Amino acid sequence: MFFSVHPPVLASVSDLIRDVGNELTTYSSQMTTTHWGIVAGCAVAFGFLCLKGSGVNR
């Protein structure tokens, strides 16, 4: 097999994914409406900046 992944690596990756998921659920359950508004505003601003582009190809 070209990509050989050892079981301890798979276990550590799955542990990492589980830990990240647990932290995200903890953070999201503690966020208020104001926090969600700030996150949404940042996401929209980032999206517009991505749509604008760098201007290098112009």
C-alpha positions as a Markdown table, in Angstrom:
| # | Residue | x | y | z |
|---|---|---|---|---|
| 1 | Met | 0.0 | 0.0 | 0.0 |
| 2 | Phe | 1.4 | 3.4 | -1.0 |
| 3 | Phe | 0.1 | 5.3 | 2.1 |
| 4 | Ser | 0.7 | 3.1 | 5.2 |
| 5 | Val | -0.8 | 4.7 | 8.3 |
| 6 | His | 0.0 | 3.1 | 11.6 |
| 7 | Pro | -2.8 | 2.5 | 14.2 |
| 8 | Pro | -1.4 | 4.9 | 16.8 |
| 9 | Val | -1.5 | 7.7 | 14.2 |
| 10 | Leu | -5.1 | 7.0 | 13.4 |
| 11 | Ala | -5.9 | 6.9 | 17.1 |
| 12 | Ser | -4.3 | 10.2 | 17.8 |
| 13 | Val | -6.0 | 11.8 | 14.8 |
| 14 | Ser | -9.4 | 10.5 | 16.0 |
| 15 | Asp | -8.7 | 11.8 | 19.5 |
| 16 | Leu | -7.8 | 15.2 | 18.1 |
| 17 | Ile | -11.0 | 15.4 | 16.1 |
| 18 | Arg | -13.1 | 14.3 | 19.1 |
| 19 | Asp | -11.4 | 16.9 | 21.3 |
| 20 | Val | -11.9 | 19.7 | 18.8 |
| 21 | Gly | -15.6 | 18.7 | 18.5 |
| 22 | Asn | -16.0 | 18.7 | 22.2 |
| 23 | Glu | -14.4 | 22.2 | 22.5 |
| 24 | Leu | -16.5 | 23.6 | 19.7 |
| 25 | Thr | -19.7 | 22.3 | 21.3 |
| 26 | Thr | -18.6 | 23.7 | 24.7 |
| 27 | Tyr | -17.8 | 27.1 | 23.2 |
| 28 | Ser | -21.0 | 27.3 | 21.1 |
| 29 | Ser | -23.2 | 26.5 | 24.1 |
| 30 | Gln | -21.6 | 29.3 | 26.1 |
| 31 | Met | -21.9 | 32.0 | 23.4 |
| 32 | Thr | -24.5 | 34.7 | 23.7 |
| 33 | Thr | -26.4 | 36.4 | 20.9 |
| 34 | Thr | -23.8 | 39.2 | 20.8 |
| 35 | His | -21.0 | 36.6 | 20.4 |
| 36 | Trp | -22.9 | 35.0 | 17.5 |
| 37 | Gly | -23.4 | 38.4 | 15.9 |
| 38 | Ile | -19.7 | 39.1 | 16.0 |
| 39 | Val | -18.8 | 35.7 | 14.5 |
| 40 | Ala | -21.4 | 36.2 | 11.8 |
| 41 | Gly | -20.2 | 39.7 | 11.0 |
| 42 | Cys | -16.6 | 38.5 | 10.8 |
| 43 | Ala | -17.6 | 35.7 | 8.5 |
| 44 | Val | -19.5 | 38.1 | 6.1 |
| 45 | Ala | -16.6 | 40.5 | 6.1 |
| 46 | Phe | -14.1 | 37.7 | 5.4 |
| 47 | Gly | -16.4 | 36.5 | 2.5 |
| 48 | Phe | -16.5 | 39.9 | 0.9 |
| 49 | Leu | -12.7 | 40.2 | 1.2 |
| 50 | Cys | -12.3 | 36.8 | -0.5 |
| 51 | Leu | -14.7 | 37.9 | -3.3 |
| 52 | Lys | -12.8 | 41.1 | -3.8 |
| 53 | Gly | -9.5 | 39.2 | -4.5 |
| 54 | Ser | -6.0 | 40.4 | -4.3 |
| 55 | Gly | -5.9 | 42.5 | -7.5 |
| 56 | Val | -2.8 | 40.8 | -8.7 |
| 57 | Asn | -4.4 | 39.4 | -11.8 |
| 58 | Arg | -5.9 | 42.8 | -12.9 |
